[in-house]
């Protein structure tokens, strides 16, 4: 058997080649929908993922920034001495700068914009010829001209009621604003003005179409996942950092290189920018490399969601397995093979993560021992019994609990056995073995009793003590733990219709054993069935029309077992097996 290579594939590639970039661009063009393939993305009203709620002031077109107010109304609120928000909201003027008609000429029947002294250009010339009297008084005395402004087009901005200036598309005030903006296309400027103050993602900050397409894809994925909210105030500074980096793709730099571009301070804004950057790179990696074991195994950080081993939105187990924390490359490759075999045999994600943590601790010990020039292992050949004994002594002096130390020893022992049995590396010495006496002995003479004392159970089961629960759901959970032997997590995640009946009418509680990942049935008495029915009525009264768990209405639907089995039921309940 050929031993594994000394090096390991990194999960963060170097700068993409031309062929890889072209392939990624083609996939991005096929994946990004038209509504996201824009330079300025404005989320739809009511979008709770990419958008923000409207300002509390009724009629204000801007979005919330501070205390439920837009930036403009928040500044007004502070200038007024920070009054009660409810009173301020009731009397505040909804019109804000940038969304109102420009100031018109003082001559009431003239709809040209004010240019000088409150007068339009033409009336200002007449005012000067009249000897420059008081502008306001003079404006009231100007007679209306019948042909004044006849057939003049209005300013192109829909909220402006003034006439356009000369042959320009805007009134004189908005014409100045258009010139200060760099004279963009008229439609582009109109769109920018009509959406001023709304949540927007301006991808024009990025230098090239390739980077824009990658960020558009990340925004689309974030919107479709419906899991975490994103706001433009987080994305805008991130886009500036990306533009300043000079990369052509987010995948050109490894994530640790990106992290060095951010301040080291533990600030929420920086953390949120890094979080979205990691999310964007993960989605791009998935699109670029594909999914499945062929794409995931070479990586040093496995995402179990890409392997279908962790359902999106669940909190059970772990989402990522990090092999990059094992310092030795010669140890990392067999660790990957062992973890893959554990996952393939149906071991739960949480247990696999604990096994990987045990190997990570062992690898860190080897690295520390090597740096101290003591008993060390620089390759699989040097992983002898002497090294293992040194590691056992190191574990015994650590702060880990006895149970945690024994779990680490057991995981390392299974790992070494797998290498030897499956011939992953024939260089492993024959004496690299752990024995039963290597496990730590428990203090106080062994395991503590797991059962509650009889007098304690008598107090728990006392009806007077059970009635002290402030919430009937808590009392019901206690009865389920006592009468059915359920775990707390299983009891609080029961489905709404959790009671089934056998052919003879006997009630059974149907639940999901999340530790064993399978459904189970347990018989219950009539009293517990009545309590479950009462809880169902309470849930329906509080959340009409919602089919939630009878105990915890906010709990998610339990994860269904991947391979449901026909349960062993009593003969009378056997016909129900096909309905489970």
C-alpha positions as CSV (number, residue, x, y, z in Angstrom):
1,X,0.0,0.0,0.0
2,X,1.4,3.4,-1.0
3,X,1.4,5.8,1.9
4,X,-0.4,9.1,1.5
5,X,1.5,12.1,0.3
6,X,3.1,14.3,2.8
7,X,1.2,17.3,1.7
8,X,-2.5,17.9,1.8
9,X,-4.8,19.8,-0.5
10,X,-5.8,23.2,0.8
11,X,-9.4,24.2,0.9
12,X,-8.4,27.8,-0.1
13,X,-7.0,27.9,-3.6
14,X,-4.5,30.3,-5.0
15,X,-5.4,32.8,-7.7
16,X,-7.7,31.3,-10.2
17,X,-6.3,30.5,-13.7
18,X,-7.8,31.8,-16.9
19,X,-9.7,28.6,-17.6
20,X,-11.0,28.3,-14.1
21,X,-12.2,31.9,-14.1
22,X,-13.9,31.4,-17.5
23,X,-15.7,28.3,-16.2
24,X,-16.8,30.1,-13.0
25,X,-18.0,33.1,-15.0
26,X,-20.1,30.8,-17.2
27,X,-21.7,29.2,-14.2
28,X,-22.4,32.5,-12.6
29,X,-24.1,33.9,-15.7
30,X,-26.3,30.8,-15.7
31,X,-27.1,31.0,-12.0
32,X,-27.7,34.7,-11.3
33,X,-31.3,35.7,-12.1
34,X,-32.1,39.0,-14.0
35,X,-33.5,40.8,-11.0
36,X,-30.1,40.4,-9.2
37,X,-27.9,41.1,-12.2
38,X,-28.0,44.9,-11.8
39,X,-25.4,47.4,-10.7
40,X,-27.6,48.9,-8.0
41,X,-29.8,46.4,-6.3
42,X,-32.8,47.8,-4.5
43,X,-34.6,45.1,-2.5
44,X,-38.4,44.8,-2.9
45,X,-40.6,46.4,-0.3
46,X,-41.1,44.0,2.6
47,X,-37.9,42.1,1.9
48,X,-36.8,41.1,5.4
49,X,-33.5,39.5,4.3
50,X,-31.8,42.2,2.2
51,X,-34.1,45.2,2.9
52,X,-34.9,47.3,6.0
53,X,-38.3,48.4,7.4
54,X,-39.6,51.8,6.4
55,X,-39.1,54.9,8.6
56,X,-41.6,55.1,11.5
57,X,-42.9,58.5,10.2
58,X,-46.0,57.8,8.1
59,X,-45.4,58.7,4.5
60,X,-41.6,58.9,4.7
61,X,-40.1,57.1,1.7
62,X,-36.8,56.4,3.5
63,X,-35.7,53.3,5.4
64,X,-34.9,52.9,9.1
65,X,-31.4,53.7,10.2
66,X,-31.5,54.7,13.9
67,X,-34.3,54.1,16.5
68,X,-36.8,53.1,13.8
69,X,-36.2,56.4,12.0
70,X,-34.5,57.3,8.7
71,X,-31.3,59.3,8.9
72,X,-33.1,62.6,8.1
73,X,-35.8,62.2,10.7
74,X,-33.4,61.0,13.2
75,X,-31.4,64.2,12.8
76,X,-34.6,66.2,13.2
77,X,-35.5,64.3,16.3
78,X,-32.1,65.0,17.9
79,X,-32.3,68.7,16.9
80,X,-35.7,68.9,18.7
81,X,-34.2,67.7,21.9
82,X,-35.0,64.0,21.6
83,X,-38.7,64.1,22.4
84,X,-40.9,61.0,22.9
85,X,-40.7,59.0,19.7
86,X,-44.4,58.3,19.5
87,X,-45.2,62.0,19.7
88,X,-42.5,62.9,17.3
89,X,-43.7,60.3,14.8
90,X,-47.3,61.6,15.0
91,X,-46.4,65.3,14.1
92,X,-43.2,64.9,12.0
93,X,-43.3,66.2,8.4
94,X,-42.8,63.1,6.1
95,X,-41.1,65.1,3.3
96,X,-37.4,64.8,3.3
97,X,-34.6,66.4,1.3
98,X,-34.1,64.7,-2.1
99,X,-37.7,63.6,-2.5
100,X,-39.5,67.0,-2.6
101,X,-40.0,69.6,-5.4
102,X,-37.3,72.2,-5.7
103,X,-38.0,75.8,-4.6
104,X,-39.9,77.7,-7.3
105,X,-39.8,81.4,-8.3
106,X,-41.4,83.9,-5.9
107,X,-43.8,84.9,-8.6
108,X,-46.7,82.7,-7.7
109,X,-47.8,81.9,-11.3
110,X,-44.3,81.1,-12.5
111,X,-43.2,77.5,-12.2
112,X,-39.5,77.9,-13.1
113,X,-37.0,77.1,-10.4
114,X,-35.6,79.8,-8.2
115,X,-32.1,80.9,-9.3
116,X,-31.2,84.2,-7.6
117,X,-32.9,86.1,-4.8
118,X,-35.7,83.6,-4.9
119,X,-36.5,84.5,-8.5
120,X,-36.1,82.5,-11.7
121,X,-33.5,83.7,-14.3
122,X,-36.0,85.7,-16.4
123,X,-37.7,87.4,-13.5
124,X,-34.4,88.1,-11.9
125,X,-33.4,90.1,-15.0
126,X,-36.7,92.0,-14.8
127,X,-36.2,92.7,-11.1
128,X,-32.8,94.2,-11.8
129,X,-34.2,96.4,-14.5
130,X,-36.9,97.6,-12.0
131,X,-34.2,98.9,-9.7
132,X,-33.8,95.9,-7.4
133,X,-36.7,96.5,-5.0
134,X,-37.7,94.1,-2.2
135,X,-38.0,90.8,-4.1
136,X,-41.0,89.5,-2.2
137,X,-43.0,92.7,-2.6
138,X,-42.0,93.0,-6.2
139,X,-43.0,89.4,-7.0
140,X,-46.6,90.0,-5.9
141,X,-46.9,92.9,-8.2
142,X,-45.8,91.2,-11.4
143,X,-48.8,90.7,-13.7
144,X,-49.3,87.3,-15.2
145,X,-48.0,86.8,-18.8
146,X,-50.5,84.9,-20.9
147,X,-47.8,83.0,-22.9
148,X,-45.4,82.5,-20.0
149,X,-44.0,79.0,-19.9
150,X,-46.6,77.7,-22.5
151,X,-45.9,74.1,-23.5
152,X,-42.9,73.9,-21.2
153,X,-41.9,70.3,-20.2
154,X,-41.9,69.5,-16.6
155,X,-38.8,68.4,-14.7
156,X,-38.1,64.7,-15.3
157,X,-38.1,63.9,-11.6
158,X,-41.6,62.6,-10.8
159,X,-41.8,64.4,-7.4
160,X,-40.8,67.8,-8.8
161,X,-43.6,70.2,-10.1
162,X,-41.4,72.8,-11.7
163,X,-40.6,73.4,-15.4
164,X,-37.5,72.2,-17.0
165,X,-34.7,74.8,-17.4
166,X,-34.2,75.7,-21.1
167,X,-33.7,72.6,-23.2
168,X,-32.5,70.6,-20.2
169,X,-34.4,67.6,-18.8
170,X,-34.5,69.0,-15.3
171,X,-35.4,72.2,-13.4
172,X,-32.5,74.5,-12.6
173,X,-32.1,73.1,-9.0
174,X,-32.1,69.4,-10.1
175,X,-30.0,70.4,-13.1
176,X,-27.2,71.5,-10.7
177,X,-27.6,68.2,-8.8
178,X,-27.3,66.2,-12.0
179,X,-24.1,68.1,-13.0
180,X,-22.6,67.5,-9.5
181,X,-23.3,63.8,-9.9
182,X,-21.1,63.7,-13.0
183,X,-23.9,64.1,-15.7
184,X,-25.0,60.4,-15.7
185,X,-27.6,59.1,-18.0
186,X,-31.0,60.7,-17.5
187,X,-32.8,57.5,-16.6
188,X,-30.0,56.4,-14.3
189,X,-30.2,59.8,-12.5
190,X,-34.0,59.7,-12.2
191,X,-33.8,56.2,-10.8
192,X,-31.2,57.2,-8.3
193,X,-33.2,60.2,-7.1
194,X,-36.5,58.3,-6.9
195,X,-34.9,55.6,-4.7
196,X,-32.8,57.9,-2.6
197,X,-32.9,56.8,1.0
198,X,-34.0,53.3,0.3
199,X,-31.9,50.2,1.1
200,X,-29.6,49.7,-1.9
201,X,-26.5,47.7,-2.7
202,X,-24.4,49.8,-5.1
203,X,-22.1,47.3,-6.9
204,X,-20.6,50.1,-8.9
205,X,-18.0,50.3,-6.2
206,X,-16.4,47.2,-7.6
207,X,-14.0,47.6,-10.5
208,X,-15.0,44.8,-12.9
209,X,-18.0,42.9,-14.0
210,X,-16.6,39.6,-12.7
211,X,-16.5,40.7,-9.1
212,X,-19.9,42.3,-9.5
213,X,-21.3,39.0,-10.7
214,X,-19.8,37.1,-7.8
215,X,-21.4,39.5,-5.2
216,X,-24.7,39.5,-7.1
217,X,-24.6,35.7,-6.8
218,X,-23.9,35.9,-3.1
219,X,-26.7,38.4,-2.5
220,X,-29.1,36.1,-4.4
221,X,-28.0,33.1,-2.3
222,X,-28.5,35.1,0.9
223,X,-31.9,36.1,-0.2
224,X,-32.9,32.6,-1.2
225,X,-31.6,30.9,2.0
226,X,-33.9,33.1,4.1
227,X,-31.7,32.5,7.2
228,X,-29.8,35.7,8.1
229,X,-30.5,39.3,7.5
230,X,-28.1,41.6,5.6
231,X,-28.1,45.4,5.4
232,X,-26.3,47.7,2.9
233,X,-24.3,49.4,5.7
234,X,-22.4,46.1,6.0
235,X,-21.9,45.4,2.3
236,X,-20.8,48.9,1.2
237,X,-17.5,49.1,3.3
238,X,-16.8,45.4,2.3
239,X,-17.1,46.3,-1.4
240,X,-14.6,49.1,-0.9
241,X,-12.1,46.7,0.7
242,X,-12.6,44.3,-2.1
243,X,-12.1,47.0,-4.7
244,X,-8.9,48.2,-2.9
245,X,-7.5,44.7,-2.8
246,X,-7.0,44.5,-6.6
247,X,-8.2,40.9,-7.0
248,X,-10.2,39.8,-9.9
249,X,-12.2,37.2,-7.9
250,X,-13.1,36.6,-4.3
251,X,-11.4,33.2,-4.7
252,X,-8.1,34.6,-5.6
253,X,-7.1,35.1,-2.0
254,X,-7.5,32.5,0.8
255,X,-9.8,33.5,3.7
256,X,-6.9,34.1,6.1
257,X,-5.4,36.5,3.6
258,X,-8.7,38.4,3.4
259,X,-8.9,38.5,7.2
260,X,-5.6,40.4,7.4
261,X,-7.3,43.2,5.3
262,X,-9.6,43.9,8.2
263,X,-8.9,45.7,11.5
264,X,-8.1,43.3,14.4
265,X,-10.5,45.0,16.7
266,X,-13.5,42.9,17.7
267,X,-16.1,45.2,16.3
268,X,-19.6,44.1,15.2
269,X,-19.4,45.9,11.9
270,X,-16.1,44.2,11.0
271,X,-17.4,40.8,12.1
272,X,-20.5,41.1,10.0
273,X,-18.4,42.1,6.9
274,X,-16.2,39.1,7.4
275,X,-19.2,36.9,7.9
276,X,-20.7,37.9,4.6
277,X,-17.3,37.5,2.9
278,X,-17.0,34.0,4.2
279,X,-20.5,33.2,3.1
280,X,-19.9,34.6,-0.4
281,X,-16.7,32.6,-0.8
282,X,-18.4,29.4,0.5
283,X,-21.2,29.8,-2.1
284,X,-18.7,30.5,-4.9
285,X,-16.6,27.5,-3.9
286,X,-19.7,25.3,-4.0
287,X,-20.6,26.6,-7.4
288,X,-17.0,26.4,-8.7
289,X,-16.0,23.0,-7.3
290,X,-19.4,21.3,-7.2
291,X,-20.8,19.2,-4.4
292,X,-20.3,15.6,-3.2
293,X,-17.4,13.8,-1.8
294,X,-15.2,14.2,-4.9
295,X,-15.3,18.0,-4.4
296,X,-15.4,18.1,-0.6
297,X,-12.8,15.5,0.4
298,X,-9.7,17.5,-0.8
299,X,-10.7,20.5,1.2
300,X,-9.4,21.1,4.7
301,X,-12.8,22.5,5.9
302,X,-15.8,20.3,5.2
303,X,-19.2,21.8,5.0
304,X,-21.7,19.0,5.9
305,X,-24.5,20.9,4.2
306,X,-22.9,20.5,0.9
307,X,-22.8,16.7,1.6
308,X,-26.4,16.6,2.6
309,X,-25.4,15.5,6.1
310,X,-26.9,18.5,7.9
311,X,-30.2,19.9,7.0
312,X,-30.3,23.7,6.5
313,X,-31.8,25.6,9.4
314,X,-31.2,22.9,12.0
315,X,-29.1,23.4,15.1
316,X,-28.2,19.7,15.7
317,X,-24.6,18.6,15.3
318,X,-22.2,20.8,13.5
319,X,-22.1,22.4,10.1
320,X,-18.3,22.4,9.5
321,X,-15.5,19.9,10.2
322,X,-12.1,21.7,10.3
323,X,-9.0,19.5,9.5
324,X,-6.9,22.6,9.0
325,X,-6.3,22.7,12.8
326,X,-4.4,19.4,12.7
327,X,-0.8,20.7,12.2
328,X,0.7,17.6,10.6
329,X,-0.2,17.0,7.0
330,X,0.8,13.3,7.3
331,X,-1.8,13.0,10.1
332,X,-4.5,15.1,8.3
333,X,-5.0,12.7,5.3
334,X,-5.8,9.5,7.3
335,X,-7.9,11.6,9.7
336,X,-10.0,12.7,6.7
337,X,-10.4,9.0,5.6
338,X,-11.4,8.0,9.1
339,X,-13.9,10.8,9.5
340,X,-15.4,10.0,6.1
341,X,-15.8,6.4,7.0
342,X,-17.5,7.4,10.3
343,X,-20.0,9.6,8.5
344,X,-20.6,6.9,6.0
345,X,-21.4,4.3,8.7
346,X,-24.1,6.6,10.1
347,X,-22.3,8.1,13.1
348,X,-23.9,11.4,14.1
349,X,-22.4,14.7,13.2
350,X,-21.9,15.7,16.8
351,X,-20.0,12.5,17.6
352,X,-17.9,12.8,14.5
353,X,-17.0,16.4,15.4
354,X,-15.9,15.2,18.9
355,X,-13.7,12.5,17.3
356,X,-12.1,15.1,15.1
357,X,-11.5,17.4,18.1
358,X,-9.7,14.5,19.8
359,X,-7.4,14.0,16.8
360,X,-6.8,17.8,16.7
361,X,-5.7,17.7,20.4
362,X,-3.4,14.8,19.6
363,X,-1.9,16.7,16.6
364,X,-1.3,19.8,18.7
365,X,0.4,17.7,21.4
366,X,2.7,16.3,18.7
367,X,3.5,19.8,17.4
368,X,4.2,21.1,21.0
369,X,6.4,18.0,21.8
370,X,8.4,18.5,18.6
371,X,9.0,22.1,19.4
372,X,10.3,21.2,22.9
373,X,12.6,18.6,21.4
374,X,11.3,15.9,23.6
375,X,9.6,12.7,22.6
376,X,8.1,13.6,19.2
377,X,6.7,12.2,16.0
378,X,7.6,13.9,12.8
379,X,6.0,11.2,10.6
380,X,3.8,8.1,10.9
381,X,6.9,5.9,11.3
382,X,7.8,7.7,14.6
383,X,4.3,7.4,16.1
384,X,5.4,4.8,18.6
385,X,4.0,3.5,21.9
386,X,6.4,5.8,23.7
387,X,4.8,8.8,22.0
388,X,1.3,7.6,23.0
389,X,2.4,7.1,26.6
390,X,3.7,10.7,26.7
391,X,0.3,11.8,25.3
392,X,-1.6,9.9,28.0
393,X,0.5,11.6,30.7
394,X,-0.2,14.9,29.1
395,X,-4.0,14.2,29.1
396,X,-3.9,13.1,32.7
397,X,-2.5,16.5,33.7
398,X,-4.9,18.5,31.6
399,X,-8.1,20.3,32.8
400,X,-10.3,18.0,30.8
401,X,-12.8,15.9,32.7
402,X,-12.3,12.2,33.1
403,X,-15.1,11.4,30.7
404,X,-13.7,13.8,28.1
405,X,-10.2,12.3,28.5
406,X,-11.5,8.8,28.0
407,X,-13.5,9.8,25.0
408,X,-10.4,11.3,23.4
409,X,-8.4,8.1,24.2
410,X,-11.2,6.0,22.7
411,X,-11.3,8.1,19.5
412,X,-7.5,7.9,19.1
413,X,-7.6,4.2,19.6
414,X,-10.3,3.6,17.0
415,X,-8.4,5.9,14.6
416,X,-5.2,3.8,15.0
417,X,-7.1,0.6,14.6
418,X,-8.7,1.9,11.4
419,X,-5.3,2.8,9.9
420,X,-3.9,-0.7,10.7
421,X,-7.0,-2.7,9.7
422,X,-7.6,-0.8,6.4
423,X,-4.0,-0.4,5.5
424,X,-4.1,3.3,5.0
425,X,-0.5,3.6,6.0
426,X,1.7,0.6,6.5
427,X,4.4,2.7,8.2
428,X,2.4,2.8,11.5
429,X,4.5,1.0,14.1
430,X,3.1,-2.2,15.5
431,X,3.4,-1.0,19.1
432,X,1.2,2.1,18.5
433,X,-1.6,0.5,20.5
434,X,-3.8,1.7,23.4
435,X,-4.9,-0.8,26.0
436,X,-7.9,-0.8,28.4
437,X,-5.7,0.1,31.3
438,X,-4.8,3.3,29.5
439,X,-8.2,4.8,30.2
440,X,-8.5,7.2,33.2
441,X,-10.1,5.9,36.3
442,X,-13.0,7.8,37.7
443,X,-12.6,9.6,41.0
444,X,-14.7,8.7,44.1
445,X,-14.5,5.0,43.3
446,X,-16.1,4.9,39.9
447,X,-19.2,6.2,38.2
448,X,-21.7,8.1,40.2
449,X,-25.3,6.7,40.2
450,X,-27.4,8.1,37.4
451,X,-30.8,7.4,39.0
452,X,-32.4,9.9,41.4
453,X,-32.8,8.8,45.0
454,X,-36.2,7.5,45.9
455,X,-37.0,10.4,48.2
456,X,-36.1,12.9,45.5
457,X,-38.4,11.2,43.0
458,X,-41.2,11.2,45.6
459,X,-40.9,15.0,45.9
460,X,-40.8,15.4,42.1
461,X,-43.9,13.3,41.6
462,X,-45.9,15.0,44.4
463,X,-48.9,16.6,42.7
464,X,-48.5,19.7,45.0
465,X,-45.0,20.2,43.7
466,X,-46.1,19.6,40.1
467,X,-48.8,22.2,40.4
468,X,-46.1,24.8,41.3
469,X,-45.1,25.0,37.6
470,X,-46.1,28.5,36.3
471,X,-46.7,27.1,32.8
472,X,-48.8,23.9,32.2
473,X,-46.4,23.0,29.4
474,X,-43.6,22.6,32.0
475,X,-45.7,20.3,34.1
476,X,-46.5,18.2,31.0
477,X,-42.8,17.9,30.1
478,X,-42.1,16.7,33.6
479,X,-44.8,14.1,33.4
480,X,-43.4,12.9,30.0
481,X,-39.9,12.6,31.4
482,X,-41.2,10.6,34.3
483,X,-43.8,8.4,32.6
484,X,-42.2,7.8,29.2
485,X,-38.5,8.2,29.8
486,X,-38.0,10.8,27.1
487,X,-35.1,13.1,26.9
488,X,-35.8,16.8,27.4
489,X,-34.9,17.6,23.8
490,X,-37.3,14.9,22.4
491,X,-40.1,15.9,24.8
492,X,-40.0,19.6,23.8
493,X,-40.0,18.8,20.1
494,X,-43.0,16.5,19.9
495,X,-45.1,16.9,16.7
496,X,-48.6,18.2,17.2
497,X,-50.3,14.9,16.5
498,X,-48.1,12.8,18.7
499,X,-50.7,10.3,20.0
500,X,-51.5,7.2,17.9
501,X,-53.8,4.3,18.8
502,X,-53.3,0.6,18.4
503,X,-55.9,-1.7,17.0
504,X,-57.3,-2.3,20.5
505,X,-57.6,1.4,21.1
506,X,-54.6,1.7,23.5
507,X,-52.8,5.1,23.2
508,X,-49.1,5.4,22.2
509,X,-46.9,8.4,22.2
510,X,-45.0,8.8,18.9
511,X,-41.8,10.8,19.0
512,X,-38.4,11.1,17.3
513,X,-35.4,9.9,19.2
514,X,-33.0,12.5,17.9
515,X,-29.9,10.8,19.4
516,X,-30.6,7.5,17.5
517,X,-32.2,9.4,14.6
518,X,-35.3,7.2,14.4
519,X,-39.0,7.3,15.4
520,X,-40.2,5.4,18.5
521,X,-43.4,4.5,20.2
522,X,-44.1,4.3,24.0
523,X,-47.4,3.4,25.6
524,X,-49.1,6.0,27.8
525,X,-52.0,6.0,30.2
526,X,-55.3,7.8,29.8
527,X,-54.3,10.5,32.2
528,X,-51.2,11.5,30.2
529,X,-53.3,11.4,27.0
530,X,-55.8,13.9,28.5
531,X,-52.9,16.2,29.5
532,X,-51.6,16.1,25.9
533,X,-55.0,16.9,24.5
534,X,-55.4,19.8,26.9
535,X,-52.0,21.2,25.8
536,X,-53.1,20.8,22.1
537,X,-56.1,22.9,22.9
538,X,-54.0,25.6,24.6
539,X,-51.6,25.7,21.6
540,X,-54.5,26.1,19.1
541,X,-56.1,28.8,21.2
542,X,-52.9,30.8,21.3
543,X,-51.8,30.1,17.7
544,X,-54.9,29.4,15.7
545,X,-54.2,27.5,12.5
546,X,-50.7,26.6,13.4
547,X,-49.6,23.0,13.6
548,X,-46.9,23.2,16.1
549,X,-45.6,20.9,18.8
550,X,-48.0,20.4,21.6
551,X,-45.3,21.3,24.2
552,X,-43.1,23.9,22.4
553,X,-45.0,25.8,19.7
554,X,-41.8,27.6,18.6
555,X,-39.8,24.4,18.1
556,X,-38.9,23.4,14.5
557,X,-40.2,20.2,12.9
558,X,-38.0,17.3,14.1
559,X,-35.6,16.0,11.6
560,X,-36.9,12.9,10.1
561,X,-34.7,9.8,10.2
562,X,-32.8,9.2,7.0
563,X,-33.7,5.5,6.9
564,X,-37.0,4.9,8.7
565,X,-37.4,1.4,10.0
566,X,-40.4,-0.6,10.9
567,X,-40.5,-0.4,14.7
568,X,-41.0,-3.4,17.0
569,X,-44.5,-2.8,18.3
570,X,-46.8,-4.9,20.4
571,X,-49.0,-7.3,18.4
572,X,-52.0,-5.1,18.8
573,X,-50.2,-2.1,17.5
574,X,-48.5,-3.8,14.5
575,X,-51.1,-2.6,11.9
576,X,-50.0,1.0,12.7
577,X,-46.5,0.4,11.6
578,X,-47.3,1.2,8.0
579,X,-48.8,4.6,9.0
580,X,-45.6,5.9,10.7
